[in-house]
Amino acid sequence: MDFNLTEEQQDVQELSRKILEDLLTNERLKAFEASGEPFHREVWSELAKANLLGVAIGETHGGSEMGFFSLCVLLEEIGRSVAPVPLLPTLVLGALPLQQFGNDMQKQRWLPGVVRGETRLTAALEEEGHDDPTQPRTTARSEGDQWRLSGRKICVPAAEGAAAVLVPARTEAGSVAAFWVDPTANGVELTPQVVTHRQPHFLLELDGAVGEPLGTAERGAELLRWLADRAITAVCAVQVGVSDRVLRMTAEYSGTRMQFDRPIGSFQAVHMRAADAFIHLEGMRLTMWDAAWRLDANEAAHDTVMIAKYWAAEGGQFVGYAAQHLHGGIGIDVDYPLHRYYLWAKQNELTLGSAAVQLETLAAGLADGSLTSPA
């Protein structure tokens, strides 16, 4: 495997970084946060104009068909700029499973609009007290040629304004399937929920809402496992971007903050704290790229994804805490940008789940032979 970026992937990285750095300065982010807008429409529009929203979508539908690894390159830049745009829900939770499992009519209906920035998608994978999307409590019953869904999903990202929400549900036969639901349809209620990084999330309540199947019920569990691995890796990519920027911000601050007539970065204790954070960051980066590469190559990757998940949850918390510690009081000043990154890192950590629980899961898998060490 080779984690070096190709020339095309470097172009994705450089172009997206330029767009995001130009449009998302600290002052502009503060102005956006005061505006009450659900996402930064100018950034979304510029990403679409640059065809970056089509990075992993097939050429047939207007994309550049560069694969999941290239999408993770873009997601890392989203994290580096804490960009308030629904890129992960639209591309990873919506467009990827649509492209892989959808029928031609569904693809033509939504994918060209995604590439142009006109269509947004998302998925409702979480339920209260239950975080396994392959075992949903939401139900789907067949009525003639329609499916009716009932249940509750929590923390659905960017659901308001989405063209469709992908909802896992259990059928009357006991199988698991995924359905597209129109968030404005009868039987669907969206209630805003406040999450740590303040990006739009919603409680989705379904009461006999019409659902359009994605794929078949026979492949529902396979579809959701396929999606879950990519969703986890995508969050890991964002976390790497967040943590990389946090550590660079900390290095810059500790090189200019003077104490006892010298920069605090010259003190050994600061050296050691920053070095430990750097080791965590590189562990996050390596395991994330390993998972992304295997998924992009359609190799068995679930074990590798679980390892990346642990590192992103643990490392993101470690780097964020170290940055706050080394910054001191200014780190929690809302006029200083670090607070925004800390909130994103904490949101990603909570989304991925407790690192301690994940480590126990990995250890149990190694002990019973269900988890194998990556080659």
C-alpha positions in Angstrom: 0.0 0.0 0.0 1.1 3.5 -0.8 -0.2 6.5 1.2 1.6 9.1 -0.8 -0.9 11.3 -2.6 -1.1 11.1 -6.4 -0.8 14.3 -8.4 -4.6 14.4 -8.7 -5.0 14.0 -5.0 -2.5 16.7 -4.3 -4.6 18.9 -6.5 -7.7 18.1 -4.5 -5.8 18.9 -1.3 -4.3 22.2 -2.5 -7.5 23.5 -4.2 -9.8 22.7 -1.3 -7.3 24.2 1.2 -7.1 27.4 -0.8 -10.9 27.7 -1.0 -11.4 27.0 2.6 -8.6 29.2 3.9 -9.7 32.1 1.8 -13.3 31.9 2.8 -13.1 30.7 6.4 -10.9 33.1 8.3 -11.5 33.4 12.0 -13.4 36.7 11.5 -15.5 35.2 8.7 -16.4 32.2 10.8 -17.5 34.4 13.7 -19.7 36.3 11.3 -21.2 33.1 10.0 -21.9 31.8 13.5 -23.7 35.0 14.3 -25.8 34.8 11.1 -27.9 31.8 12.1 -27.5 30.1 8.7 -27.5 26.3 8.7 -24.3 26.0 6.6 -21.9 28.3 4.7 -23.5 28.6 1.3 -20.6 30.5 -0.3 -18.1 27.8 0.6 -20.6 25.1 -0.6 -21.0 26.9 -3.9 -17.2 27.3 -4.4 -16.6 23.6 -3.6 -19.2 22.7 -6.2 -17.8 25.1 -8.8 -14.4 23.4 -8.3 -16.1 20.0 -8.8 -14.8 18.9 -5.4 -18.3 17.7 -4.4 -18.0 15.2 -7.2 -14.6 13.9 -6.2 -15.9 10.4 -5.4 -18.9 10.4 -7.8 -18.8 8.7 -11.2 -18.1 10.6 -14.4 -21.5 9.5 -15.7 -23.1 11.8 -13.2 -20.7 14.7 -13.5 -18.1 13.7 -10.9 -14.4 13.0 -11.3 -14.6 9.4 -10.0 -11.4 9.6 -7.8 -12.5 7.2 -5.1 -12.9 7.1 -1.4 -9.3 7.8 -0.6 -9.5 11.1 -2.4 -12.7 11.9 -0.6 -10.8 11.5 2.7 -8.2 13.9 1.4 -11.0 16.5 1.1 -12.6 15.5 4.4 -9.2 16.2 6.2 -9.3 19.7 4.7 -12.8 20.2 6.0 -11.6 19.3 9.5 -8.5 21.5 9.1 -10.8 24.5 8.5 -13.7 23.4 10.7 -15.8 24.2 7.6 -19.5 24.5 8.4 -20.8 22.6 5.3 -22.7 19.3 5.1 -20.0 17.6 3.0 -19.7 14.4 5.1 -23.5 13.7 5.4 -24.1 14.5 1.7 -21.2 12.7 0.1 -20.4 9.9 2.6 -23.8 9.1 4.2 -25.8 9.8 1.1 -24.0 9.8 -2.2 -21.7 6.9 -1.6 -24.4 4.3 -0.7 -26.6 5.7 -3.4 -23.9 5.2 -6.0 -23.0 1.7 -4.8 -26.5 0.3 -4.2 -29.1 2.6 -5.8 -31.0 1.9 -9.0 -30.4 4.0 -12.1 -33.5 6.1 -11.5 -32.4 7.1 -7.9 -28.8 7.8 -9.1 -30.0 10.1 -11.9 -32.5 11.8 -9.6 -29.9 12.9 -7.0 -26.2 12.4 -8.0 -25.9 15.1 -10.7 -27.5 17.6 -8.2 -25.0 16.6 -5.5 -22.1 17.3 -7.8 -23.6 20.7 -8.7 -24.2 21.6 -5.0 -27.9 21.7 -5.6 -28.9 18.5 -3.8 -28.0 17.5 -0.2 -28.4 14.1 1.3 -27.9 12.5 4.8 -28.5 9.4 6.8 -30.1 8.6 10.1 -27.9 5.9 11.6 -28.3 6.5 15.4 -31.0 5.6 17.8 -31.3 6.4 21.5 -29.2 4.0 23.6 -28.3 2.1 20.5 -25.4 2.8 18.1 -25.4 -0.1 15.7 -27.1 0.9 12.4 -27.2 -2.7 11.3 -29.6 -3.6 14.1 -32.2 -0.8 13.9 -35.3 -0.6 16.1 -37.1 1.5 13.6 -39.7 -0.6 11.7 -40.8 -0.9 8.1 -44.0 -2.5 7.1 -45.2 -3.2 3.5 -48.5 -1.8 2.3 -49.1 -2.8 -1.3 -46.3 -1.4 -3.3 -45.2 1.0 -0.5 -43.2 0.8 2.6 -44.2 2.6 5.8 -41.6 3.5 8.4 -42.1 4.2 12.1 -39.4 5.0 14.8 -37.1 7.6 16.1 -33.6 8.5 15.0 -31.3 10.9 16.9 -28.5 13.3 15.9 -29.3 13.2 12.1 -26.8 15.7 10.5 -28.1 18.3 8.1 -31.5 16.8 7.8 -33.4 20.0 7.2 -33.2 21.0 3.6 -31.9 17.5 2.5 -33.6 16.0 -0.5 -33.7 12.6 1.2 -32.6 10.9 4.4 -31.3 7.3 4.4 -33.0 5.4 7.2 -32.2 1.8 8.3 -35.2 -0.1 9.4 -36.3 -3.7 10.3 -38.9 -5.3 8.1 -41.8 -7.5 9.2 -39.8 -10.5 8.0 -37.0 -9.6 10.4 -34.5 -8.5 7.8 -32.8 -5.2 7.8 -33.1 -2.7 4.9 -32.4 0.9 4.1 -35.0 3.4 2.8 -34.9 6.9 1.4 -37.3 9.2 3.3 -38.4 12.7 2.3 -37.9 14.8 5.4 -40.8 17.1 4.4 -43.3 14.3 3.8 -46.3 13.4 5.9 -45.4 11.3 8.9 -42.0 12.9 9.3 -41.1 15.3 12.0 -37.7 17.0 12.5 -36.8 18.6 15.8 -33.5 20.5 16.1 -31.0 19.0 18.6 -28.0 20.9 20.1 -24.7 19.0 19.7 -21.2 19.9 20.9 -19.9 21.6 17.8 -23.2 23.4 17.1 -23.6 22.0 13.5 -27.3 21.3 12.6 -28.5 18.0 13.9 -32.0 16.8 14.2 -34.3 14.3 16.0 -36.1 12.4 13.2 -39.5 10.9 14.2 -41.3 8.7 11.7 -45.0 7.7 12.0 -46.0 5.7 9.0 -43.7 7.7 6.7 -43.3 6.5 3.1 -39.8 5.0 2.4 -38.2 4.2 -0.9 -35.9 1.1 -0.7 -32.2 1.5 -1.4 -31.1 -1.8 -2.8 -32.9 -4.9 -1.5 -33.8 -6.2 1.9 -31.6 -9.2 1.3 -28.6 -6.9 1.1 -29.7 -4.5 3.8 -27.2 -5.6 6.5 -24.4 -5.7 3.9 -25.2 -2.2 2.8 -25.3 -0.8 6.3 -22.0 -2.5 7.3 -20.5 -1.1 4.1 -21.8 2.4 4.9 -20.8 2.2 8.6 -17.1 1.5 7.8 -16.9 4.4 5.4 -18.8 6.7 7.8 -16.4 5.9 10.6 -13.3 6.4 8.4 -14.7 9.7 7.2 -15.1 11.0 10.7 -11.6 9.8 11.4 -10.4 11.9 8.4 -12.1 15.0 9.7 -10.6 14.4 13.1 -7.1 14.1 11.6 -7.6 17.5 9.9 -8.9 19.1 13.1 -6.0 17.7 15.2 -3.4 18.6 12.7 -4.5 22.3 12.7 -4.8 22.3 16.5 -1.2 21.1 16.9 0.1 23.6 14.3 -1.7 26.4 16.1 -0.2 25.3 19.4 3.3 25.2 17.9 2.9 28.7 16.6 1.6 30.0 19.9 4.3 28.3 22.0 6.9 29.8 19.7 5.7 33.3 20.2 4.3 33.3 23.8 7.1 34.7 26.0 7.7 33.7 29.6 10.9 34.4 31.6 12.3 36.2 28.6 12.0 33.2 26.3 9.3 31.4 24.2 7.5 28.8 26.2 8.1 26.4 23.4 11.8 26.3 24.5 10.8 24.7 27.9 11.3 20.9 28.1 7.9 20.3 29.6 6.3 22.0 26.7 8.5 20.0 24.3 7.4 16.7 25.8 3.7 17.6 25.9 3.7 18.7 22.2 5.8 15.6 21.2 3.3 13.3 22.8 0.5 15.1 20.9 2.4 14.7 17.7 2.8 11.0 18.2 -0.9 10.6 18.8 -1.6 12.7 15.6 0.6 10.5 13.5 -1.0 7.4 14.9 -4.4 8.8 13.9 -3.1 9.7 10.5 -1.5 6.4 9.7 -4.5 4.3 10.8 -7.0 6.5 9.0 -5.1 6.3 5.7 -4.7 2.6 6.2 -8.5 2.2 6.5 -9.2 4.6 3.7 -6.7 2.8 1.3 -8.2 -0.6 2.0 -11.8 0.6 1.6 -10.8 2.4 -1.7 -9.2 -0.9 -2.9 -12.3 -2.9 -1.9 -10.3 -5.0 0.5 -11.5 -6.4 3.8 -11.1 -3.4 6.1 -13.4 -3.6 9.1 -10.7 -4.5 11.5 -8.5 -1.7 10.3 -11.5 0.7 10.5 -12.0 -0.2 14.1 -8.3 0.5 14.9 -8.6 3.9 13.2 -11.7 4.6 15.2 -9.9 4.0 18.4 -7.0 6.2 17.5 -9.2 9.0 16.3 -11.3 9.0 19.5 -8.3 8.7 21.8 -5.9 10.9 19.8 -8.3 13.7 19.1 -9.0 14.0 22.8 -5.3 13.9 23.7 -4.3 16.5 21.1 -7.1 18.8 22.0 -6.5 18.6 25.7 -2.7 19.2 25.2 -3.4 22.2 23.1 -5.8 23.7 25.7 -3.2 23.0 28.4 -0.3 24.7 26.5 -2.4 27.7 25.5 -3.6 28.4 29.0 -6.5 30.8 29.4 -6.5 32.1 25.8 -7.4 28.6 24.7 -11.0 29.0 26.0 -11.4 32.6 24.7 -14.1 32.5 22.0 -12.4 35.3 20.2 -9.4 32.9 19.7 -10.0 30.1 17.1 -8.8 27.2 19.2 -12.2 26.8 21.0 -13.9 26.0 17.7 -11.4 23.1 17.0 -11.8 21.7 20.5 -15.6 21.5 20.1 -15.2 19.8 16.7 -12.7 17.3 18.2 -15.0 16.5 21.1 -18.0 16.1 18.7 -16.0 13.6 16.6 -14.8 11.8 19.7 -18.4 11.4 21.0 -19.6 10.4 17.5 -17.0 7.7 17.3 -17.7 6.5 20.9 -15.5 6.0 24.0 -12.0 5.1 23.2 -11.9 2.9 26.3 -14.9 0.9 25.1 -13.4 0.6 21.6 -10.1 -0.7 23.0 -12.1 -3.3 25.0 -13.9 -4.4 21.8 -10.6 -4.7 19.9 -9.0 -6.7 22.7 -12.0 -9.0 22.9 -11.8 -9.5 19.2 -8.2 -10.4 19.3 -8.8 -12.8 22.2 -11.6 -14.8 20.5 -10.1 -14.7 17.0 -12.8 -12.6 15.4 -10.4 -9.7 14.9 -7.1 -10.3 13.1 -4.1 -8.0 13.1 -3.9 -6.1 9.8 -1.1 -7.3 7.5 
